[in-house]
Amino acid sequence: RLTLTYRVAGDSVEFAADVRNESQSPMPHYFGWHHYFRATDKRAFRVKANMRKYIDYTDGKTYDNINAQDLTVRTDYVFFEKTKNETEIISPGDGYRALIQTDDAYEVLVVCTYFDETVMVEPWLGLPDSINLNRYVQWVRPGEEKRYGLRIRLSLL
């Protein structure tokens, strides 16, 4: 069973996902949130991902993360090897800053630029196809529940 909870509090929105295993066998899982952020000027839009590496899904290659990705091209960047449980977004063209704070279970950050005037910044528990790669897969024992939380804090520039 998956239960999603959203809560708005002051300058923040909190997201919680509770995964309960009602079966008799251990249950593997992983998922990701798909947050859209307004990005009218993608040249100035910045995502400071606290991850060591990323895969550019355009060419399939892995790179060291120096936080200098081109967000004006249509692509998915999949960041991994987390160093901190937060990601900072700065959108000067739209006048805001967002700080995404996650719990320890979130190991991946996907940044998708497919849509006009938006950038999706997506905290994920695992890599795309984690179940088959057997990397970053979460497990819940029979009869138990796990909670995964994150918060997005917004402020004006």
C-alpha positions in Angstrom: 0.0 0.0 0.0 1.3 3.5 -0.9 -0.1 6.5 1.0 0.9 10.0 -0.2 0.7 13.0 2.1 1.2 16.6 1.1 1.4 19.5 3.7 1.8 23.2 3.1 3.4 25.0 6.0 4.6 28.6 5.7 7.2 28.9 3.0 7.4 25.1 2.5 5.6 22.1 1.1 6.2 18.7 2.6 5.8 15.4 0.9 5.6 12.0 2.5 5.3 8.6 1.0 4.4 5.6 3.2 5.0 2.2 1.7 3.4 -0.7 3.6 4.0 -4.3 2.7 0.9 -6.3 3.3 2.2 -9.5 1.7 4.1 -12.4 3.2 7.4 -11.7 1.2 9.9 -8.9 1.4 8.9 -6.2 -1.1 11.4 -4.3 -3.3 10.5 -0.8 -4.5 11.8 2.6 -5.5 10.1 5.7 -6.8 10.7 9.4 -7.6 8.8 12.6 -7.3 8.4 14.8 -10.5 8.4 18.4 -9.4 8.1 21.0 -12.1 9.8 24.4 -11.6 9.1 27.5 -13.6 12.1 28.3 -15.7 11.4 31.1 -18.2 15.1 31.7 -18.6 16.8 28.3 -18.7 20.2 29.9 -19.4 20.1 31.5 -16.0 18.3 28.7 -14.1 20.7 26.8 -11.8 20.4 23.4 -10.1 23.1 22.8 -7.4 22.9 19.1 -7.0 24.9 17.7 -4.2 25.9 14.6 -6.1 29.4 13.5 -7.3 28.4 12.1 -10.7 25.7 12.2 -13.3 24.6 10.3 -16.4 23.6 12.4 -19.4 20.8 10.4 -21.0 21.4 12.1 -24.3 24.7 10.3 -24.8 24.5 7.7 -22.1 27.9 8.7 -20.6 28.8 9.3 -17.0 30.4 12.6 -15.9 31.8 14.2 -12.8 29.3 16.7 -11.5 30.7 20.3 -11.6 27.2 21.8 -11.5 27.6 23.3 -15.0 25.0 21.3 -17.0 23.4 22.9 -20.0 19.7 23.3 -19.1 18.8 24.8 -22.5 19.0 21.5 -24.3 16.3 18.8 -24.2 17.7 16.1 -21.9 17.6 14.1 -18.6 20.5 14.4 -16.3 20.6 11.6 -13.7 22.7 12.6 -10.7 24.0 10.0 -8.1 26.6 9.5 -5.4 25.0 11.9 -3.0 27.1 14.1 -0.8 24.3 16.0 1.0 20.5 15.7 1.4 19.6 18.9 -0.3 19.4 20.5 -3.8 19.3 24.2 -4.4 17.4 25.7 -7.3 17.9 29.4 -8.3 15.7 30.9 -11.0 16.7 34.6 -11.5 14.3 35.0 -14.4 11.4 34.0 -12.2 12.7 35.6 -9.0 12.8 32.6 -6.7 15.0 30.2 -4.9 13.9 26.6 -3.9 15.7 24.3 -1.5 14.8 20.6 -1.8 15.6 18.7 1.4 15.3 14.9 1.4 15.7 12.1 4.0 18.6 9.7 3.7 16.8 7.2 1.4 16.8 9.5 -1.6 20.0 8.6 -3.6 19.3 10.1 -7.0 18.3 13.4 -8.6 16.9 13.6 -12.1 16.8 16.9 -13.9 14.6 16.9 -17.0 14.5 19.9 -19.4 11.9 18.5 -21.9 9.2 21.1 -21.5 9.2 24.8 -22.4 9.7 27.2 -19.5 10.0 24.5 -16.9 12.7 22.3 -15.5 11.7 19.1 -13.6 13.9 18.5 -10.5 13.1 15.0 -9.3 14.3 13.3 -6.1 14.3 9.6 -6.6 15.1 6.7 -4.3 17.0 4.9 -7.1 18.4 5.1 -10.6 16.1 4.5 -13.6 15.7 0.7 -13.8 17.0 0.2 -10.2 14.9 -2.9 -9.8 16.8 -4.7 -12.6 20.1 -3.1 -11.9 19.8 -4.0 -8.2 21.2 -0.7 -7.2 19.5 1.6 -4.6 16.5 -0.7 -4.3 14.6 -0.3 -1.0 12.9 -3.2 0.8 10.0 -3.5 3.2 9.6 -6.6 5.3 6.2 -8.3 5.5 3.8 -6.4 7.7 6.1 -3.4 8.0 6.0 0.2 6.7 8.6 2.7 5.5 8.2 6.5 5.3 10.1 8.6 2.8 9.9 12.4 3.2 11.1 15.5 1.5 10.5 19.3 1.8 10.7 22.1 -0.7 11.3 25.5 0.9 10.7 28.6 -1.4 11.9 32.1 -1.1 12.1 35.2 -3.3 15.4 36.5 -4.6 
